[in-house]
């Protein structure tokens, strides 16, 4: 329950900063990144259309969108994001 409470308040709960966010100046609270939030919307829309994880990753790569680490998208990264979005 404590983690859910922190997550609801957009507080940092792990060493990784999730795609779509960055940290505030204090390094404790997640702040939305507009461009990345748009990509999250694209991922959700493509998945709702029934696209596979590999197709979604390929579409993001085709559009020249890079993953958080600057690399090309992989289906496993898309899966992690979809799982995280479903938990919110």
PDB file with SEQRES, HELIX, SHEET and CRYST1 records, atoms N, CA, C and O in Angstrom:
SEQRES   1 A   88  UNK UNK UNK UNK UNK UNK UNK UNK UNK UNK UNK UNK UNK          
SEQRES   2 A   88  UNK UNK UNK UNK UNK UNK UNK UNK UNK UNK UNK UNK UNK          
SEQRES   3 A   88  UNK UNK UNK UNK UNK UNK UNK UNK UNK UNK UNK UNK UNK          
SEQRES   4 A   88  UNK UNK UNK UNK UNK UNK UNK UNK UNK UNK UNK UNK UNK          
SEQRES   5 A   88  UNK UNK UNK UNK UNK UNK UNK UNK UNK UNK UNK UNK UNK          
SEQRES   6 A   88  UNK UNK UNK UNK UNK UNK UNK UNK UNK UNK UNK UNK UNK          
SEQRES   7 A   88  UNK UNK UNK UNK UNK UNK UNK UNK UNK UNK                      
HELIX    1 AA1 UNK A    2  UNK A    8  1                                   7    
HELIX    2 AA2 UNK A   34  UNK A   48  1                                  15    
HELIX    3 AA3 UNK A   53  UNK A   62  1                                  10    
HELIX    4 AA4 UNK A   75  UNK A   87  1                                  13    
SHEET    1 AA1 2 UNK A  21  UNK A  23  0                                        
SHEET    2 AA1 2 UNK A  30  UNK A  32 -1                                        
CRYST1    1.000    1.000    1.000  90.00  90.00  90.00 P 1           1          
ATOM      1  N   UNK A   1       0.822  -1.192   0.000  1.00  0.00           N  
ATOM      2  CA  UNK A   1       0.000   0.000   0.000  1.00  0.00           C  
ATOM      3  C   UNK A   1       0.868   1.260   0.000  1.00  0.00           C  
ATOM      4  O   UNK A   1       0.505   2.274  -0.596  1.00  0.00           O  
ATOM      5  N   UNK A   2       1.997   1.186   0.662  1.00  0.00           N  
ATOM      6  CA  UNK A   2       2.877   2.356   0.718  1.00  0.00           C  
ATOM      7  C   UNK A   2       3.375   2.718  -0.680  1.00  0.00           C  
ATOM      8  O   UNK A   2       3.436   3.896  -1.034  1.00  0.00           O  
ATOM      9  N   UNK A   3       3.730   1.707  -1.473  1.00  0.00           N  
ATOM     10  CA  UNK A   3       4.208   1.972  -2.827  1.00  0.00           C  
ATOM     11  C   UNK A   3       3.093   2.560  -3.688  1.00  0.00           C  
ATOM     12  O   UNK A   3       3.338   3.471  -4.479  1.00  0.00           O  
ATOM     13  N   UNK A   4       1.888   2.054  -3.542  1.00  0.00           N  
ATOM     14  CA  UNK A   4       0.756   2.598  -4.296  1.00  0.00           C  
ATOM     15  C   UNK A   4       0.516   4.061  -3.921  1.00  0.00           C  
ATOM     16  O   UNK A   4       0.204   4.883  -4.782  1.00  0.00           O  
ATOM     17  N   UNK A   5       0.662   4.377  -2.646  1.00  0.00           N  
ATOM     18  CA  UNK A   5       0.489   5.755  -2.182  1.00  0.00           C  
ATOM     19  C   UNK A   5       1.546   6.664  -2.809  1.00  0.00           C  
ATOM     20  O   UNK A   5       1.227   7.745  -3.304  1.00  0.00           O  
ATOM     21  N   UNK A   6       2.793   6.224  -2.785  1.00  0.00           N  
ATOM     22  CA  UNK A   6       3.875   7.019  -3.382  1.00  0.00           C  
ATOM     23  C   UNK A   6       3.665   7.161  -4.888  1.00  0.00           C  
ATOM     24  O   UNK A   6       3.874   8.236  -5.449  1.00  0.00           O  
ATOM     25  N   UNK A   7       3.253   6.078  -5.536  1.00  0.00           N  
ATOM     26  CA  UNK A   7       3.015   6.105  -6.983  1.00  0.00           C  
ATOM     27  C   UNK A   7       1.903   7.104  -7.310  1.00  0.00           C  
ATOM     28  O   UNK A   7       2.016   7.859  -8.276  1.00  0.00           O  
ATOM     29  N   UNK A   8       0.846   7.114  -6.523  1.00  0.00           N  
ATOM     30  CA  UNK A   8      -0.270   8.031  -6.759  1.00  0.00           C  
ATOM     31  C   UNK A   8       0.156   9.486  -6.609  1.00  0.00           C  
ATOM     32  O   UNK A   8      -0.396  10.364  -7.271  1.00  0.00           O  
ATOM     33  N   UNK A   9       1.125   9.745  -5.752  1.00  0.00           N  
ATOM     34  CA  UNK A   9       1.631  11.108  -5.545  1.00  0.00           C  
ATOM     35  C   UNK A   9       2.768  11.445  -6.503  1.00  0.00           C  
ATOM     36  O   UNK A   9       3.386  12.504  -6.391  1.00  0.00           O  
ATOM     37  N   UNK A  10       3.046  10.536  -7.452  1.00  0.00           N  
ATOM     38  CA  UNK A  10       4.133  10.689  -8.427  1.00  0.00           C  
ATOM     39  C   UNK A  10       5.493  10.842  -7.757  1.00  0.00           C  
ATOM     40  O   UNK A  10       6.360  11.564  -8.250  1.00  0.00           O  
ATOM     41  N   UNK A  11       5.671  10.163  -6.638  1.00  0.00           N  
ATOM     42  CA  UNK A  11       6.962  10.158  -5.974  1.00  0.00           C  
ATOM     43  C   UNK A  11       7.809   9.037  -6.540  1.00  0.00           C  
ATOM     44  O   UNK A  11       7.290   8.010  -6.976  1.00  0.00           O  
ATOM     45  N   UNK A  12       9.093   9.238  -6.530  1.00  0.00           N  
ATOM     46  CA  UNK A  12      10.035   8.242  -7.038  1.00  0.00           C  
ATOM     47  C   UNK A  12       9.993   7.007  -6.149  1.00  0.00           C  
ATOM     48  O   UNK A  12      10.048   7.108  -4.924  1.00  0.00           O  
ATOM     49  N   UNK A  13       9.895   5.828  -6.788  1.00  0.00           N  
ATOM     50  CA  UNK A  13       9.818   4.602  -5.999  1.00  0.00           C  
ATOM     51  C   UNK A  13      10.896   3.587  -6.371  1.00  0.00           C  
ATOM     52  O   UNK A  13      10.970   2.509  -5.781  1.00  0.00           O  
ATOM     53  N   UNK A  14      11.734   3.935  -7.356  1.00  0.00           N  
ATOM     54  CA  UNK A  14      12.806   3.011  -7.731  1.00  0.00           C  
ATOM     55  C   UNK A  14      13.969   3.805  -8.323  1.00  0.00           C  
ATOM     56  O   UNK A  14      13.912   5.030  -8.428  1.00  0.00           O  
ATOM     57  N   UNK A  15      15.007   3.096  -8.701  1.00  0.00           N  
ATOM     58  CA  UNK A  15      16.166   3.744  -9.299  1.00  0.00           C  
ATOM     59  C   UNK A  15      15.931   4.161 -10.743  1.00  0.00           C  
ATOM     60  O   UNK A  15      16.667   4.990 -11.280  1.00  0.00           O  
ATOM     61  N   UNK A  16      14.923   3.598 -11.365  1.00  0.00           N  
ATOM     62  CA  UNK A  16      14.624   3.911 -12.760  1.00  0.00           C  
ATOM     63  C   UNK A  16      13.559   4.993 -12.850  1.00  0.00           C  
ATOM     64  O   UNK A  16      12.582   5.005 -12.100  1.00  0.00           O  
ATOM     65  N   UNK A  17      13.779   5.887 -13.781  1.00  0.00           N  
ATOM     66  CA  UNK A  17      12.779   6.919 -14.040  1.00  0.00           C  
ATOM     67  C   UNK A  17      11.944   6.413 -15.216  1.00  0.00           C  
ATOM     68  O   UNK A  17      12.490   6.174 -16.293  1.00  0.00           O  
ATOM     69  N   UNK A  18      10.638   6.247 -15.034  1.00  0.00           N  
ATOM     70  CA  UNK A  18       9.826   5.673 -16.104  1.00  0.00           C  
ATOM     71  C   UNK A  18       9.726   6.573 -17.323  1.00  0.00           C  
ATOM     72  O   UNK A  18       9.791   7.798 -17.223  1.00  0.00           O  
ATOM     73  N   UNK A  19       9.566   5.930 -18.488  1.00  0.00           N  
ATOM     74  CA  UNK A  19       9.390   6.674 -19.725  1.00  0.00           C  
ATOM     75  C   UNK A  19       8.174   7.580 -19.562  1.00  0.00           C  
ATOM     76  O   UNK A  19       7.133   7.160 -19.058  1.00  0.00           O  
ATOM     77  N   UNK A  20       8.323   8.820 -19.993  1.00  0.00           N  
ATOM     78  CA  UNK A  20       7.240   9.795 -19.875  1.00  0.00           C  
ATOM     79  C   UNK A  20       7.459  10.786 -18.753  1.00  0.00           C  
ATOM     80  O   UNK A  20       6.697  11.740 -18.594  1.00  0.00           O  
ATOM     81  N   UNK A  21       8.514  10.553 -17.970  1.00  0.00           N  
ATOM     82  CA  UNK A  21       8.768  11.393 -16.798  1.00  0.00           C  
ATOM     83  C   UNK A  21      10.246  11.729 -16.661  1.00  0.00           C  
ATOM     84  O   UNK A  21      11.114  11.070 -17.233  1.00  0.00           O  
ATOM     85  N   UNK A  22      10.500  12.767 -15.891  1.00  0.00           N  
ATOM     86  CA  UNK A  22      11.840  13.119 -15.435  1.00  0.00           C  
ATOM     87  C   UNK A  22      11.689  13.473 -13.957  1.00  0.00           C  
ATOM     88  O   UNK A  22      10.578  13.451 -13.429  1.00  0.00           O  
ATOM     89  N   UNK A  23      12.769  13.792 -13.301  1.00  0.00           N  
ATOM     90  CA  UNK A  23      12.694  14.169 -11.890  1.00  0.00           C  
ATOM     91  C   UNK A  23      12.705  15.677 -11.727  1.00  0.00           C  
ATOM     92  O   UNK A  23      13.291  16.401 -12.533  1.00  0.00           O  
ATOM     93  N   UNK A  24      12.047  16.138 -10.671  1.00  0.00           N  
ATOM     94  CA  UNK A  24      12.088  17.567 -10.365  1.00  0.00           C  
ATOM     95  C   UNK A  24      13.468  17.940  -9.840  1.00  0.00           C  
ATOM     96  O   UNK A  24      14.344  17.083  -9.722  1.00  0.00           O  
ATOM     97  N   UNK A  25      13.662  19.207  -9.527  1.00  0.00           N  
ATOM     98  CA  UNK A  25      14.967  19.702  -9.071  1.00  0.00           C  
ATOM     99  C   UNK A  25      15.446  19.008  -7.795  1.00  0.00           C  
ATOM    100  O   UNK A  25      16.649  18.850  -7.587  1.00  0.00           O  
ATOM    101  N   UNK A  26      14.503  18.592  -6.939  1.00  0.00           N  
ATOM    102  CA  UNK A  26      14.864  17.898  -5.700  1.00  0.00           C  
ATOM    103  C   UNK A  26      15.236  16.438  -5.934  1.00  0.00           C  
ATOM    104  O   UNK A  26      15.853  15.802  -5.079  1.00  0.00           O  
ATOM    105  N   UNK A  27      14.857  15.912  -7.098  1.00  0.00           N  
ATOM    106  CA  UNK A  27      15.140  14.520  -7.407  1.00  0.00           C  
ATOM    107  C   UNK A  27      14.225  13.535  -6.711  1.00  0.00           C  
ATOM    108  O   UNK A  27      14.563  12.358  -6.589  1.00  0.00           O  
ATOM    109  N   UNK A  28      13.067  13.999  -6.253  1.00  0.00           N  
ATOM    110  CA  UNK A  28      12.166  13.116  -5.519  1.00  0.00           C  
ATOM    111  C   UNK A  28      10.808  12.912  -6.183  1.00  0.00           C  
ATOM    112  O   UNK A  28      10.157  11.893  -5.952  1.00  0.00           O  
ATOM    113  N   UNK A  29      10.377  13.852  -6.992  1.00  0.00           N  
ATOM    114  CA  UNK A  29       9.047  13.794  -7.590  1.00  0.00           C  
ATOM    115  C   UNK A  29       9.148  13.699  -9.104  1.00  0.00           C  
ATOM    116  O   UNK A  29       9.949  14.387  -9.737  1.00  0.00           O  
ATOM    117  N   UNK A  30       8.319  12.832  -9.667  1.00  0.00           N  
ATOM    118  CA  UNK A  30       8.284  12.685 -11.115  1.00  0.00           C  
ATOM    119  C   UNK A  30       7.517  13.832 -11.747  1.00  0.00           C  
ATOM    120  O   UNK A  30       6.475  14.254 -11.247  1.00  0.00           O  
ATOM    121  N   UNK A  31       8.049  14.327 -12.852  1.00  0.00           N  
ATOM    122  CA  UNK A  31       7.431  15.411 -13.608  1.00  0.00           C  
ATOM    123  C   UNK A  31       7.240  14.914 -15.036  1.00  0.00           C  
ATOM    124  O   UNK A  31       8.164  14.367 -15.638  1.00  0.00           O  
ATOM    125  N   UNK A  32       6.035  15.107 -15.578  1.00  0.00           N  
ATOM    126  CA  UNK A  32       5.732  14.633 -16.924  1.00  0.00           C  
ATOM    127  C   UNK A  32       6.586  15.352 -17.970  1.00  0.00           C  
ATOM    128  O   UNK A  32       6.835  16.554 -17.874  1.00  0.00           O  
ATOM    129  N   UNK A  33       7.030  14.583 -18.973  1.00  0.00           N  
ATOM    130  CA  UNK A  33       7.758  15.109 -20.126  1.00  0.00           C  
ATOM    131  C   UNK A  33       6.772  15.065 -21.291  1.00  0.00           C  
ATOM    132  O   UNK A  33       6.361  13.985 -21.717  1.00  0.00           O  
ATOM    133  N   UNK A  34       6.392  16.230 -21.806  1.00  0.00           N  
ATOM    134  CA  UNK A  34       5.332  16.337 -22.800  1.00  0.00           C  
ATOM    135  C   UNK A  34       5.546  15.438 -24.005  1.00  0.00           C  
ATOM    136  O   UNK A  34       4.635  14.703 -24.388  1.00  0.00           O  
ATOM    137  N   UNK A  35       6.724  15.475 -24.611  1.00  0.00           N  
ATOM    138  CA  UNK A  35       6.992  14.663 -25.801  1.00  0.00           C  
ATOM    139  C   UNK A  35       6.858  13.170 -25.500  1.00  0.00           C  
ATOM    140  O   UNK A  35       6.287  12.422 -26.293  1.00  0.00           O  
ATOM    141  N   UNK A  36       7.378  12.746 -24.368  1.00  0.00           N  
ATOM    142  CA  UNK A  36       7.301  11.335 -24.005  1.00  0.00           C  
ATOM    143  C   UNK A  36       5.871  10.938 -23.646  1.00  0.00           C  
ATOM    144  O   UNK A  36       5.460   9.810 -23.921  1.00  0.00           O  
ATOM    145  N   UNK A  37       5.110  11.840 -23.041  1.00  0.00           N  
ATOM    146  CA  UNK A  37       3.713  11.553 -22.738  1.00  0.00           C  
ATOM    147  C   UNK A  37       2.934  11.314 -24.039  1.00  0.00           C  
ATOM    148  O   UNK A  37       2.049  10.461 -24.093  1.00  0.00           O  
ATOM    149  N   UNK A  38       3.275  12.079 -25.081  1.00  0.00           N  
ATOM    150  CA  UNK A  38       2.632  11.880 -26.383  1.00  0.00           C  
ATOM    151  C   UNK A  38       2.945  10.476 -26.914  1.00  0.00           C  
ATOM    152  O   UNK A  38       2.065   9.815 -27.464  1.00  0.00           O  
ATOM    153  N   UNK A  39       4.178  10.023 -26.756  1.00  0.00           N  
ATOM    154  CA  UNK A  39       4.565   8.686 -27.213  1.00  0.00           C  
ATOM    155  C   UNK A  39       3.783   7.624 -26.442  1.00  0.00           C  
ATOM    156  O   UNK A  39       3.376   6.617 -27.022  1.00  0.00           O  
ATOM    157  N   UNK A  40       3.571   7.835 -25.149  1.00  0.00           N  
ATOM    158  CA  UNK A  40       2.769   6.893 -24.361  1.00  0.00           C  
ATOM    159  C   UNK A  40       1.357   6.788 -24.921  1.00  0.00           C  
ATOM    160  O   UNK A  40       0.773   5.705 -24.956  1.00  0.00           O  
ATOM    161  N   UNK A  41       0.813   7.920 -25.357  1.00  0.00           N  
ATOM    162  CA  UNK A  41      -0.518   7.927 -25.968  1.00  0.00           C  
ATOM    163  C   UNK A  41      -0.503   7.131 -27.270  1.00  0.00           C  
ATOM    164  O   UNK A  41      -1.419   6.351 -27.533  1.00  0.00           O  
ATOM    165  N   UNK A  42       0.526   7.323 -28.076  1.00  0.00           N  
ATOM    166  CA  UNK A  42       0.652   6.582 -29.340  1.00  0.00           C  
ATOM    167  C   UNK A  42       0.722   5.079 -29.060  1.00  0.00           C  
ATOM    168  O   UNK A  42       0.048   4.293 -29.726  1.00  0.00           O  
ATOM    169  N   UNK A  43       1.523   4.684 -28.091  1.00  0.00           N  
ATOM    170  CA  UNK A  43       1.650   3.265 -27.736  1.00  0.00           C  
ATOM    171  C   UNK A  43       0.292   2.709 -27.329  1.00  0.00           C  
ATOM    172  O   UNK A  43      -0.101   1.634 -27.782  1.00  0.00           O  
ATOM    173  N   UNK A  44      -0.419   3.428 -26.484  1.00  0.00           N  
ATOM    174  CA  UNK A  44      -1.739   2.974 -26.026  1.00  0.00           C  
ATOM    175  C   UNK A  44      -2.719   2.848 -27.180  1.00  0.00           C  
ATOM    176  O   UNK A  44      -3.471   1.876 -27.266  1.00  0.00           O  
ATOM    177  N   UNK A  45      -2.706   3.833 -28.065  1.00  0.00           N  
ATOM    178  CA  UNK A  45      -3.623   3.806 -29.206  1.00  0.00           C  
ATOM    179  C   UNK A  45      -3.324   2.632 -30.132  1.00  0.00           C  
ATOM    180  O   UNK A  45      -4.241   1.942 -30.579  1.00  0.00           O  
ATOM    181  N   UNK A  46      -2.052   2.405 -30.419  1.00  0.00           N  
ATOM    182  CA  UNK A  46      -1.687   1.297 -31.298  1.00  0.00           C  
ATOM    183  C   UNK A  46      -2.063  -0.044 -30.670  1.00  0.00           C  
ATOM    184  O   UNK A  46      -2.522  -0.951 -31.365  1.00  0.00           O  
ATOM    185  N   UNK A  47      -1.869  -0.169 -29.373  1.00  0.00           N  
ATOM    186  CA  UNK A  47      -2.218  -1.423 -28.693  1.00  0.00           C  
ATOM    187  C   UNK A  47      -3.730  -1.624 -28.709  1.00  0.00           C  
ATOM    188  O   UNK A  47      -4.207  -2.743 -28.896  1.00  0.00           O  
ATOM    189  N   UNK A  48      -4.485  -0.539 -28.513  1.00  0.00           N  
ATOM    190  CA  UNK A  48      -5.952  -0.615 -28.554  1.00  0.00           C  
ATOM    191  C   UNK A  48      -6.427  -1.056 -29.938  1.00  0.00           C  
ATOM    192  O   UNK A  48      -7.441  -1.741 -30.064  1.00  0.00           O  
ATOM    193  N   UNK A  49      -5.691  -0.660 -30.970  1.00  0.00           N  
ATOM    194  CA  UNK A  49      -6.014  -1.076 -32.341  1.00  0.00           C  
ATOM    195  C   UNK A  49      -5.661  -2.534 -32.600  1.00  0.00           C  
ATOM    196  O   UNK A  49      -5.941  -3.062 -33.676  1.00  0.00           O  
ATOM    197  N   UNK A  50      -5.048  -3.186 -31.616  1.00  0.00           N  
ATOM    198  CA  UNK A  50      -4.707  -4.595 -31.752  1.00  0.00           C  
ATOM    199  C   UNK A  50      -3.330  -4.868 -32.318  1.00  0.00           C  
ATOM    200  O   UNK A  50      -3.024  -6.003 -32.684  1.00  0.00           O  
ATOM    201  N   UNK A  51      -2.497  -3.847 -32.395  1.00  0.00           N  
ATOM    202  CA  UNK A  51      -1.140  -4.017 -32.925  1.00  0.00           C  
ATOM    203  C   UNK A  51      -0.295  -4.824 -31.941  1.00  0.00           C  
ATOM    204  O   UNK A  51      -0.442  -4.698 -30.725  1.00  0.00           O  
ATOM    205  N   UNK A  52       0.583  -5.645 -32.484  1.00  0.00           N  
ATOM    206  CA  UNK A  52       1.467  -6.445 -31.640  1.00  0.00           C  
ATOM    207  C   UNK A  52       2.577  -5.566 -31.059  1.00  0.00           C  
ATOM    208  O   UNK A  52       2.803  -4.444 -31.513  1.00  0.00           O  
ATOM    209  N   UNK A  53       3.249  -6.091 -30.065  1.00  0.00           N  
ATOM    210  CA  UNK A  53       4.352  -5.359 -29.437  1.00  0.00           C  
ATOM    211  C   UNK A  53       5.453  -5.070 -30.450  1.00  0.00           C  
ATOM    212  O   UNK A  53       6.027  -3.980 -30.445  1.00  0.00           O  
ATOM    213  N   UNK A  54       5.751  -6.022 -31.309  1.00  0.00           N  
ATOM    214  CA  UNK A  54       6.796  -5.840 -32.321  1.00  0.00           C  
ATOM    215  C   UNK A  54       6.391  -4.788 -33.354  1.00  0.00           C  
ATOM    216  O   UNK A  54       7.222  -4.000 -33.805  1.00  0.00           O  
ATOM    217  N   UNK A  55       5.121  -4.782 -33.720  1.00  0.00           N  
ATOM    218  CA  UNK A  55       4.642  -3.780 -34.681  1.00  0.00           C  
ATOM    219  C   UNK A  55       4.717  -2.392 -34.064  1.00  0.00           C  
ATOM    220  O   UNK A  55       5.112  -1.437 -34.733  1.00  0.00           O  
ATOM    221  N   UNK A  56       4.341  -2.271 -32.797  1.00  0.00           N  
ATOM    222  CA  UNK A  56       4.400  -0.973 -32.114  1.00  0.00           C  
ATOM    223  C   UNK A  56       5.848  -0.488 -32.045  1.00  0.00           C  
ATOM    224  O   UNK A  56       6.133   0.668 -32.359  1.00  0.00           O  
ATOM    225  N   UNK A  57       6.754  -1.366 -31.637  1.00  0.00           N  
ATOM    226  CA  UNK A  57       8.175  -0.996 -31.566  1.00  0.00           C  
ATOM    227  C   UNK A  57       8.677  -0.571 -32.943  1.00  0.00           C  
ATOM    228  O   UNK A  57       9.404   0.415 -33.062  1.00  0.00           O  
ATOM    229  N   UNK A  58       8.295  -1.305 -33.974  1.00  0.00           N  
ATOM    230  CA  UNK A  58       8.712  -0.960 -35.330  1.00  0.00           C  
ATOM    231  C   UNK A  58       8.171   0.386 -35.775  1.00  0.00           C  
ATOM    232  O   UNK A  58       8.872   1.151 -36.438  1.00  0.00           O  
ATOM    233  N   UNK A  59       6.930   0.679 -35.416  1.00  0.00           N  
ATOM    234  CA  UNK A  59       6.325   1.961 -35.780  1.00  0.00           C  
ATOM    235  C   UNK A  59       7.033   3.122 -35.081  1.00  0.00           C  
ATOM    236  O   UNK A  59       7.280   4.158 -35.698  1.00  0.00           O  
ATOM    237  N   UNK A  60       7.355   2.959 -33.824  1.00  0.00           N  
ATOM    238  CA  UNK A  60       8.087   4.016 -33.102  1.00  0.00           C  
ATOM    239  C   UNK A  60       9.459   4.233 -33.735  1.00  0.00           C  
ATOM    240  O   UNK A  60       9.898   5.372 -33.896  1.00  0.00           O  
ATOM    241  N   UNK A  61      10.131   3.148 -34.092  1.00  0.00           N  
ATOM    242  CA  UNK A  61      11.440   3.262 -34.747  1.00  0.00           C  
ATOM    243  C   UNK A  61      11.301   3.923 -36.113  1.00  0.00           C  
ATOM    244  O   UNK A  61      12.122   4.760 -36.486  1.00  0.00           O  
ATOM    245  N   UNK A  62      10.261   3.550 -36.860  1.00  0.00           N  
ATOM    246  CA  UNK A  62      10.033   4.132 -38.181  1.00  0.00           C  
ATOM    247  C   UNK A  62       9.827   5.641 -38.081  1.00  0.00           C  
ATOM    248  O   UNK A  62      10.249   6.395 -38.958  1.00  0.00           O  
ATOM    249  N   UNK A  63       9.172   6.072 -37.000  1.00  0.00           N  
ATOM    250  CA  UNK A  63       8.921   7.499 -36.780  1.00  0.00           C  
ATOM    251  C   UNK A  63      10.141   8.240 -36.237  1.00  0.00           C  
ATOM    252  O   UNK A  63      10.105   9.460 -36.077  1.00  0.00           O  
ATOM    253  N   UNK A  64      11.209   7.517 -35.957  1.00  0.00           N  
ATOM    254  CA  UNK A  64      12.428   8.145 -35.454  1.00  0.00           C  
ATOM    255  C   UNK A  64      12.382   8.485 -33.976  1.00  0.00           C  
ATOM    256  O   UNK A  64      13.179   9.290 -33.493  1.00  0.00           O  
ATOM    257  N   UNK A  65      11.454   7.875 -33.258  1.00  0.00           N  
ATOM    258  CA  UNK A  65      11.330   8.108 -31.815  1.00  0.00           C  
ATOM    259  C   UNK A  65      12.279   7.149 -31.100  1.00  0.00           C  
ATOM    260  O   UNK A  65      12.291   5.953 -31.390  1.00  0.00           O  
ATOM    261  N   UNK A  66      13.054   7.660 -30.190  1.00  0.00           N  
ATOM    262  CA  UNK A  66      14.007   6.835 -29.448  1.00  0.00           C  
ATOM    263  C   UNK A  66      13.463   6.486 -28.068  1.00  0.00           C  
ATOM    264  O   UNK A  66      12.660   7.226 -27.501  1.00  0.00           O  
ATOM    265  N   UNK A  67      13.904   5.361 -27.541  1.00  0.00           N  
ATOM    266  CA  UNK A  67      13.553   4.949 -26.185  1.00  0.00           C  
ATOM    267  C   UNK A  67      14.261   5.865 -25.184  1.00  0.00           C  
ATOM    268  O   UNK A  67      15.088   6.688 -25.576  1.00  0.00           O  
ATOM    269  N   UNK A  68      13.948   5.727 -23.926  1.00  0.00           N  
ATOM    270  CA  UNK A  68      14.501   6.582 -22.873  1.00  0.00           C  
ATOM    271  C   UNK A  68      16.034   6.596 -22.887  1.00  0.00           C  
ATOM    272  O   UNK A  68      16.655   7.626 -22.626  1.00  0.00           O  
ATOM    273  N   UNK A  69      16.630   5.449 -23.193  1.00  0.00           N  
ATOM    274  CA  UNK A  69      18.094   5.355 -23.195  1.00  0.00           C  
ATOM    275  C   UNK A  69      18.713   5.771 -24.526  1.00  0.00           C  
ATOM    276  O   UNK A  69      19.926   5.659 -24.705  1.00  0.00           O  
ATOM    277  N   UNK A  70      17.897   6.246 -25.455  1.00  0.00           N  
ATOM    278  CA  UNK A  70      18.394   6.706 -26.748  1.00  0.00           C  
ATOM    279  C   UNK A  70      18.509   5.617 -27.794  1.00  0.00           C  
ATOM    280  O   UNK A  70      18.907   5.881 -28.929  1.00  0.00           O  
ATOM    281  N   UNK A  71      18.165   4.401 -27.423  1.00  0.00           N  
ATOM    282  CA  UNK A  71      18.255   3.267 -28.341  1.00  0.00           C  
ATOM    283  C   UNK A  71      16.954   3.089 -29.123  1.00  0.00           C  
ATOM    284  O   UNK A  71      15.949   3.746 -28.850  1.00  0.00           O  
ATOM    285  N   UNK A  72      17.001   2.186 -30.100  1.00  0.00           N  
ATOM    286  CA  UNK A  72      15.782   1.817 -30.811  1.00  0.00           C  
ATOM    287  C   UNK A  72      14.850   1.071 -29.866  1.00  0.00           C  
ATOM    288  O   UNK A  72      15.282   0.496 -28.867  1.00  0.00           O  
ATOM    289  N   UNK A  73      13.576   1.091 -30.197  1.00  0.00           N  
ATOM    290  CA  UNK A  73      12.568   0.402 -29.394  1.00  0.00           C  
ATOM    291  C   UNK A  73      12.642  -1.098 -29.620  1.00  0.00           C  
ATOM    292  O   UNK A  73      12.931  -1.564 -30.722  1.00  0.00           O  
ATOM    293  N   UNK A  74      12.377  -1.836 -28.567  1.00  0.00           N  
ATOM    294  CA  UNK A  74      12.269  -3.294 -28.621  1.00  0.00           C  
ATOM    295  C   UNK A  74      10.892  -3.669 -28.099  1.00  0.00           C  
ATOM    296  O   UNK A  74      10.284  -2.930 -27.325  1.00  0.00           O  
ATOM    297  N   UNK A  75      10.416  -4.814 -28.527  1.00  0.00           N  
ATOM    298  CA  UNK A  75       9.087  -5.239 -28.084  1.00  0.00           C  
ATOM    299  C   UNK A  75       9.019  -5.382 -26.560  1.00  0.00           C  
ATOM    300  O   UNK A  75       7.973  -5.134 -25.960  1.00  0.00           O  
ATOM    301  N   UNK A  76      10.118  -5.777 -25.943  1.00  0.00           N  
ATOM    302  CA  UNK A  76      10.122  -5.952 -24.490  1.00  0.00           C  
ATOM    303  C   UNK A  76       9.978  -4.611 -23.762  1.00  0.00           C  
ATOM    304  O   UNK A  76       9.366  -4.542 -22.696  1.00  0.00           O  
ATOM    305  N   UNK A  77      10.536  -3.562 -24.335  1.00  0.00           N  
ATOM    306  CA  UNK A  77      10.391  -2.233 -23.742  1.00  0.00           C  
ATOM    307  C   UNK A  77       8.955  -1.763 -23.853  1.00  0.00           C  
ATOM    308  O   UNK A  77       8.404  -1.189 -22.914  1.00  0.00           O  
ATOM    309  N   UNK A  78       8.347  -2.010 -25.010  1.00  0.00           N  
ATOM    310  CA  UNK A  78       6.935  -1.650 -25.204  1.00  0.00           C  
ATOM    311  C   UNK A  78       6.068  -2.419 -24.211  1.00  0.00           C  
ATOM    312  O   UNK A  78       5.142  -1.855 -23.628  1.00  0.00           O  
ATOM    313  N   UNK A  79       6.362  -3.697 -24.017  1.00  0.00           N  
ATOM    314  CA  UNK A  79       5.600  -4.512 -23.065  1.00  0.00           C  
ATOM    315  C   UNK A  79       5.703  -3.946 -21.653  1.00  0.00           C  
ATOM    316  O   UNK A  79       4.703  -3.871 -20.939  1.00  0.00           O  
ATOM    317  N   UNK A  80       6.895  -3.552 -21.252  1.00  0.00           N  
ATOM    318  CA  UNK A  80       7.078  -2.984 -19.911  1.00  0.00           C  
ATOM    319  C   UNK A  80       6.247  -1.728 -19.728  1.00  0.00           C  
ATOM    320  O   UNK A  80       5.640  -1.524 -18.677  1.00  0.00           O  
ATOM    321  N   UNK A  81       6.221  -0.892 -20.748  1.00  0.00           N  
ATOM    322  CA  UNK A  81       5.453   0.352 -20.672  1.00  0.00           C  
ATOM    323  C   UNK A  81       3.960   0.057 -20.611  1.00  0.00           C  
ATOM    324  O   UNK A  81       3.243   0.663 -19.815  1.00  0.00           O  
ATOM    325  N   UNK A  82       3.489  -0.859 -21.435  1.00  0.00           N  
ATOM    326  CA  UNK A  82       2.061  -1.208 -21.420  1.00  0.00           C  
ATOM    327  C   UNK A  82       1.661  -1.786 -20.069  1.00  0.00           C  
ATOM    328  O   UNK A  82       0.592  -1.469 -19.546  1.00  0.00           O  
ATOM    329  N   UNK A  83       2.510  -2.627 -19.507  1.00  0.00           N  
ATOM    330  CA  UNK A  83       2.234  -3.188 -18.181  1.00  0.00           C  
ATOM    331  C   UNK A  83       2.163  -2.092 -17.125  1.00  0.00           C  
ATOM    332  O   UNK A  83       1.283  -2.103 -16.264  1.00  0.00           O  
ATOM    333  N   UNK A  84       3.100  -1.142 -17.199  1.00  0.00           N  
ATOM    334  CA  UNK A  84       3.109  -0.043 -16.221  1.00  0.00           C  
ATOM    335  C   UNK A  84       1.867   0.821 -16.377  1.00  0.00           C  
ATOM    336  O   UNK A  84       1.265   1.229 -15.384  1.00  0.00           O  
ATOM    337  N   UNK A  85       1.479   1.103 -17.614  1.00  0.00           N  
ATOM    338  CA  UNK A  85       0.303   1.951 -17.847  1.00  0.00           C  
ATOM    339  C   UNK A  85      -0.969   1.267 -17.335  1.00  0.00           C  
ATOM    340  O   UNK A  85      -1.874   1.929 -16.826  1.00  0.00           O  
ATOM    341  N   UNK A  86      -1.031  -0.049 -17.473  1.00  0.00           N  
ATOM    342  CA  UNK A  86      -2.204  -0.777 -17.002  1.00  0.00           C  
ATOM    343  C   UNK A  86      -2.306  -0.769 -15.483  1.00  0.00           C  
ATOM    344  O   UNK A  86      -3.397  -0.890 -14.927  1.00  0.00           O  
ATOM    345  N   UNK A  87      -1.159  -0.626 -14.810  1.00  0.00           N  
ATOM    346  CA  UNK A  87      -1.135  -0.649 -13.344  1.00  0.00           C  
ATOM    347  C   UNK A  87      -1.520   0.691 -12.742  1.00  0.00           C  
ATOM    348  O   UNK A  87      -1.810   0.780 -11.548  1.00  0.00           O  
ATOM    349  N   UNK A  88      -1.523   1.734 -13.564  1.00  0.00           N  
ATOM    350  CA  UNK A  88      -1.792   3.080 -13.041  1.00  0.00           C  
ATOM    351  C   UNK A  88      -3.273   3.306 -12.893  1.00  0.00           C  
ATOM    352  O   UNK A  88      -3.694   4.382 -12.467  1.00  0.00           O  
TER     353      UNK A  88                                                      
END                                                                             
